[in-house]
Amino acid sequence: MNKTHTISKMDEEIKNDSIRQLRLLRLHGGKITRSSTKVSELSNGLPYFFVELTCEDGRQMGIPAYGDEAIALCAETLNLLEPCVMVRSR
């Protein structure tokens, strides 16, 4: 499978631009170097979240998100930083 096909398939599955950016950058060696710890609320009431990635060559890229996209990006980022482990009770 070539990379073009992989990216096209990802575009179909992920409608959220900020999550797509985050996953693509991580796929190409980007590391999360800074992020908000929670979704903030701007003065107009709009949810906001930010994550910064640093590429292997030292370039940095910030991904801001607003509204529902902010909530989704926060969940994705926190899952990547601290993956949840599900424990089944007996």
Rosetta blueprint (number, residue, H / E / L):
1 M L
2 N L
3 K H
4 T H
5 H H
6 T H
7 I H
8 S H
9 K H
10 M H
11 D H
12 E H
13 E H
14 I L
15 K L
16 N L
17 D H
18 S H
19 I H
20 R H
21 Q H
22 L H
23 R H
24 L H
25 L H
26 R H
27 L H
28 H L
29 G L
30 G L
31 K E
32 I E
33 T E
34 R E
35 S E
36 S L
37 T L
38 K L
39 V L
40 S E
41 E E
42 L L
43 S L
44 N L
45 G L
46 L L
47 P E
48 Y E
49 F E
50 F E
51 V E
52 E E
53 L E
54 T E
55 C L
56 E L
57 D L
58 G L
59 R L
60 Q E
61 M E
62 G E
63 I E
64 P E
65 A E
66 Y E
67 G L
68 D H
69 E H
70 A H
71 I H
72 A H
73 L H
74 C H
75 A H
76 E H
77 T H
78 L H
79 N H
80 L H
81 L H
82 E L
83 P L
84 C L
85 V L
86 M L
87 V L
88 R L
89 S L
90 R L
